[in-house]
Amino acid sequence: MGNKTIVITRPSGQSQHLSQMLESGLLSSGMLPEHCPRIITLPLLNILPKTDESLKSHIQASLKAADLIIFVSPNAVECTMGLLHPAWQGLLNPAVPIGVMGGSSQAALKQHGIGTQGSLSNIILPTDSAHWDSEGLWNELQQLDWDWTAKKVIIFKGEGGRDWLANTLENAGAQVEPISVYARVPLDPEDPAWHAIHETDFSQSLWLLTSSEAVRYLGQAKLPLDTAMAICPHHRISDAAEQIGFGEVFTCEPGDASLVAAAQAWLLI
């Protein structure tokens, strides 16, 4: 197993938790350190938070009229809170629900005291982790039984990205205001992080892919991915991985624990 490699493709600053979970899980399973796979971090996309005061003022004004707030990702939570904190709690009526698409975003909110025990905020997320996505959140939002034509929805997101939920809400009659609070910056092709990748035996590599956009960028690198294996926590990411030529692609449940369990299973192959 010592010649195997696991590649974590999350942005810088977000890969450490998963890497530590992997290392801890392997050692607790009884694997000797010398037999553990090499773990490489390759931040295919890095997150660049927006910091301009004009955006901050715009968000502060918009929040006062919001009926629903949606964060599309943990990055959206962190970048919004970084821009507004500690003003957030004073800007939003606690009765205004907050929608997220998965457990990671919910956990990010809790780090800022939102949705914790004793918090007045109502957090809405898909009840089934297999549907931690836009469609799953929309299914939950419909349970509100709202007249959407009378509602204003703010969606905190990154530049670009998928607009399915915004379009669906608009089609239902809602006034939707997407607000981009960060940009995604592709890893420079000359960045030293690629060096370890070019020295990797791809036939003995497992790639943990957590972003469709990052996967599409990876496809531009023209690597011998046809001998590599990928694990993805959503079918859309898996589809993207297949399109850029990964030899084998598997879909696991969302969440870091599922990624770690799938990686441990791969090591036994």
C-alpha positions in Angstrom: 0.0 0.0 0.0 3.0 2.3 0.5 3.2 3.2 -3.2 -0.4 4.3 -3.4 -1.2 8.0 -3.6 -4.4 9.9 -2.5 -4.9 13.3 -4.1 -7.1 15.9 -2.3 -8.2 18.6 -4.6 -9.8 21.1 -2.3 -8.8 24.8 -2.1 -5.9 25.7 0.1 -7.0 26.0 3.7 -9.8 23.5 3.2 -7.9 20.3 2.6 -6.2 20.0 6.0 -9.3 18.7 7.8 -9.9 15.9 5.2 -6.2 15.0 5.2 -6.1 14.7 9.0 -9.3 12.6 8.9 -7.7 10.3 6.4 -4.4 9.9 8.3 -6.2 9.4 11.6 -8.6 6.8 10.1 -5.8 4.8 8.5 -3.7 4.7 11.7 -6.7 3.8 13.9 -7.5 1.0 11.5 -4.2 -0.6 12.5 -2.2 0.4 9.4 1.5 1.1 10.1 2.7 4.6 9.2 5.2 3.2 6.7 2.4 1.4 4.9 0.1 4.4 4.6 -0.4 6.0 1.2 1.1 9.3 0.3 -1.4 12.1 0.6 -1.0 15.0 -1.8 -3.0 18.2 -1.8 -3.6 19.8 -5.1 -5.8 23.0 -4.7 -7.2 23.1 -8.2 -9.3 26.2 -7.4 -8.5 28.6 -4.7 -11.1 30.9 -3.0 -10.6 34.6 -3.2 -13.0 36.4 -0.8 -14.4 39.8 -1.9 -13.6 42.5 0.6 -14.8 45.8 -0.9 -16.8 48.1 1.3 -19.4 48.8 -1.4 -20.3 45.1 -1.5 -20.6 45.1 2.3 -22.9 48.1 2.2 -25.0 46.5 -0.5 -25.4 43.3 1.4 -26.3 45.2 4.6 -29.1 47.0 2.8 -30.4 43.9 1.0 -30.6 41.7 4.1 -33.1 44.1 5.7 -35.7 43.2 3.0 -34.9 39.5 2.7 -37.5 36.8 3.4 -35.1 33.9 2.8 -31.3 33.7 2.8 -29.5 30.9 1.0 -25.8 29.9 1.2 -24.7 27.6 -1.7 -21.6 26.4 0.0 -19.3 26.6 3.1 -17.2 29.1 1.1 -20.3 31.3 0.7 -20.8 31.2 4.5 -17.2 32.0 5.4 -16.8 34.8 2.9 -20.1 36.4 3.8 -19.4 36.2 7.5 -15.8 37.5 6.9 -17.2 40.5 5.1 -20.0 41.3 7.6 -18.9 39.9 11.0 -19.8 40.8 13.6 -22.6 42.8 12.1 -24.5 39.8 10.7 -26.8 39.1 13.7 -27.9 42.7 13.9 -28.8 42.8 10.2 -31.2 39.9 9.9 -34.5 39.2 11.5 -34.1 35.9 13.4 -37.4 34.8 11.9 -35.9 34.8 8.4 -35.0 31.2 7.5 -31.6 30.3 6.1 -31.3 27.6 3.5 -28.2 25.5 2.9 -27.6 22.6 0.5 -25.7 20.3 2.9 -24.1 19.4 6.2 -20.8 21.2 5.6 -22.6 24.6 5.1 -24.7 23.9 8.2 -21.5 23.2 10.2 -20.0 26.4 8.8 -23.0 28.4 10.0 -22.7 26.8 13.5 -19.1 28.0 13.7 -20.6 31.5 13.6 -23.3 30.8 16.2 -26.1 30.4 13.6 -28.3 27.4 13.9 -26.7 26.3 17.2 -28.8 25.3 20.3 -30.3 28.5 21.6 -30.1 30.2 18.3 -33.3 31.6 16.9 -32.4 31.0 13.3 -34.3 28.3 11.4 -31.9 26.4 9.2 -33.4 24.5 6.2 -31.4 21.8 4.5 -32.3 18.6 2.6 -33.2 15.9 5.1 -31.7 13.1 2.9 -27.9 13.5 2.6 -28.1 11.8 -0.8 -29.8 14.9 -2.0 -27.6 17.6 -0.6 -27.8 19.8 -3.6 -30.0 22.5 -5.2 -32.8 20.2 -6.1 -32.9 18.7 -2.6 -33.0 22.2 -1.0 -35.8 23.3 -3.4 -37.8 20.2 -2.3 -37.5 21.4 1.3 -38.3 25.0 0.5 -41.6 24.0 -1.1 -42.7 22.7 2.3 -42.8 26.3 3.4 -46.0 26.6 1.3 -45.2 30.2 0.5 -46.6 32.5 -2.1 -43.2 33.1 -3.7 -44.5 36.2 -5.6 -44.4 38.0 -2.3 -40.9 36.9 -1.3 -37.4 38.2 -1.7 -34.6 35.6 -1.7 -30.9 36.4 -1.4 -28.4 33.7 -2.6 -24.8 34.1 -1.4 -22.5 32.3 -3.9 -19.3 32.5 -5.8 -18.8 34.0 -9.2 -20.2 31.8 -11.9 -21.5 28.4 -10.7 -24.8 26.7 -11.2 -27.9 28.9 -11.4 -30.6 26.1 -11.2 -32.0 27.1 -7.8 -32.1 30.8 -8.6 -33.9 30.1 -11.9 -36.3 27.8 -10.2 -37.1 30.4 -7.5 -37.6 33.1 -10.2 -39.9 30.8 -12.2 -41.9 30.3 -9.0 -42.3 34.1 -8.8 -39.7 35.0 -6.2 -37.6 38.1 -6.4 -34.1 36.6 -6.4 -30.9 38.5 -5.7 -27.7 36.4 -6.2 -24.7 38.0 -4.5 -21.2 36.8 -5.3 -19.0 37.0 -2.3 -15.9 35.2 -3.7 -14.1 34.2 -6.9 -12.6 30.9 -7.8 -9.0 31.2 -9.0 -7.5 28.2 -10.9 -4.2 26.9 -9.8 -1.4 28.3 -11.9 0.0 25.6 -14.3 3.5 26.5 -13.1 2.6 26.2 -9.4 5.0 23.8 -7.4 1.9 21.9 -6.3 1.9 20.2 -9.7 5.4 18.7 -9.2 4.3 15.9 -7.0 1.5 15.1 -9.4 3.8 14.7 -12.3 5.9 12.2 -10.3 2.8 10.1 -9.3 2.0 6.6 -10.6 -1.5 7.3 -11.8 -2.4 3.7 -11.8 -1.9 3.7 -8.1 -3.6 7.0 -7.4 -7.0 7.9 -6.0 -8.4 11.3 -6.5 -11.0 12.8 -4.1 -13.0 15.3 -6.2 -15.5 17.6 -4.6 -16.1 20.3 -7.2 -17.4 19.9 -10.8 -15.7 23.2 -11.8 -12.4 22.0 -10.3 -12.7 18.7 -12.3 -13.2 20.5 -15.5 -10.1 22.6 -14.8 -8.2 19.4 -14.1 -9.1 18.1 -17.5 -7.1 20.9 -19.1 -3.9 19.6 -17.6 -3.9 16.6 -20.0 -2.8 14.1 -17.4 -2.9 10.3 -17.8 -6.1 10.0 -15.8 -7.3 6.9 -17.7 -5.4 4.7 -15.3 -6.5 6.6 -12.2 -9.5 6.2 -9.9 -11.8 9.0 -8.6 -14.3 9.2 -5.8 -16.9 11.9 -5.9 -19.6 12.9 -3.4 -22.2 13.8 -6.0 -23.3 12.4 -9.4 -22.6 15.7 -11.2 -19.0 15.6 -10.1 -18.8 12.0 -11.1 -20.1 12.9 -14.5 -17.5 15.6 -14.9 -14.8 13.1 -13.8 -15.9 10.6 -16.4 -15.9 13.3 -19.1 -12.3 14.3 -18.5 -11.2 10.6 -18.8 -10.8 9.1 -15.3 -10.4 5.3 -15.7 -12.8 4.5 -12.8 -15.2 6.8 -11.1 -17.2 6.0 -8.0 -19.9 8.1 -6.2 -20.1 8.1 -2.4 -22.4 9.8 0.0 -21.7 13.5 0.7 -19.5 14.4 3.6 -15.9 13.9 4.6 -16.6 10.7 6.6 -17.9 9.1 3.4 -14.9 10.2 1.4 -12.6 8.7 4.1 -14.5 5.4 4.2 -14.4 5.1 0.4 -10.7 5.9 0.4 -10.0 3.2 3.0 -12.0 0.7 0.9 -9.8 1.6 -2.1 -6.7 0.8 -0.1 -7.9 -2.8 0.3 -8.3 -3.4 -3.4 
